[in-house]
Amino acid sequence: MVATADRPPRANRWQRLLDRADRRITGIAGMLRVDGPDPLGRILAAIPRTMPGTAAVVALHLGDEDRWIREAVDLAPAREPVPGAPECVVCGVRRLEVQTAGPVDAWTVVCAAGCRCRGEGCRCGMPGAVEGVTHIWPRADVLAGAVVGDAPEA
């Protein structure tokens, strides 16, 4: 008789991707010190109450994680160029992009040139302007009724 040992469960590439993403998101939620079972839900609940600088750090971490996952599964960034977009009010470049992740009413527009806020007195018009934060505007404020992707008019 041949004795065979049970094979240990094998973690494949997708399981490792899921485990890493879960660890990172749980870590980000832990930084915000919000309790609850769902780390991403905790982050979403905490963001409106965080200071602008803290929100910027969380956005940086989440952006890194989003980029890493999209590259791992060969998925393009959740952004579309805004055809005929006005120029950026800060740097003057006509390369605005709408971030198409999440619900349509939460879509935002960013400057693809990567310009950053100069803090108080910056021409960006963002409420609570914080020096060094990427400029981001509500989609409706920038597009003034333009249609991007399958989204209804802003």
Residue pairs with C-beta under 8 A, 6 or more apart in sequence:
11 19
17 69
17 72
17 73
21 65
21 69
22 39
24 61
24 65
25 39
25 40
25 43
25 62
25 65
26 39
28 39
28 43
28 58
28 61
28 62
28 65
29 39
29 40
29 42
29 43
29 46
31 57
31 58
32 42
32 43
32 46
32 50
32 54
32 58
34 42
34 43
34 45
34 46
35 42
36 42
36 45
43 58
43 62
47 55
47 58
50 58
52 128
52 129
52 130
52 133
53 130
53 133
56 130
56 132
56 133
56 134
59 134
66 78
66 101
67 77
69 75
70 76
70 77
70 78
78 99
78 100
78 101
79 97
79 98
79 99
79 100
79 110
79 112
80 97
80 98
80 100
80 148
80 149
81 95
81 96
81 97
81 112
82 96
82 97
82 98
82 109
82 142
82 143
82 146
82 148
83 146
83 148
84 146
85 94
85 95
85 96
85 109
85 142
85 143
85 146
86 94
86 96
86 142
87 93
87 94
87 96
88 94
88 95
88 96
88 111
88 113
88 115
88 135
89 123
89 124
89 125
90 111
90 115
90 117
90 118
90 122
90 123
90 124
90 135
91 111
91 113
91 115
93 111
93 112
93 113
93 115
95 111
95 112
95 113
96 109
96 110
96 111
96 112
96 142
97 109
97 110
97 111
97 112
98 107
98 108
98 109
98 139
98 143
98 148
98 149
98 151
99 107
99 108
99 109
99 110
99 136
100 107
100 148
100 149
100 151
101 107
104 151
104 152
107 139
107 148
107 151
108 136
108 137
108 138
108 139
109 136
109 137
109 138
109 139
109 141
109 142
109 143
110 134
110 135
110 136
110 137
111 134
111 135
114 134
115 134
115 135
116 131
116 132
116 133
116 134
116 135
117 124
117 126
117 129
117 130
117 131
117 132
117 133
117 134
117 135
118 129
118 131
119 129
119 130
119 131
119 132
120 129
122 129
122 131
124 135
124 137
125 137
126 133
126 135
126 136
126 137
139 148
139 151
139 154
140 154
143 154
144 154
145 153
145 154
146 153
146 154
147 153
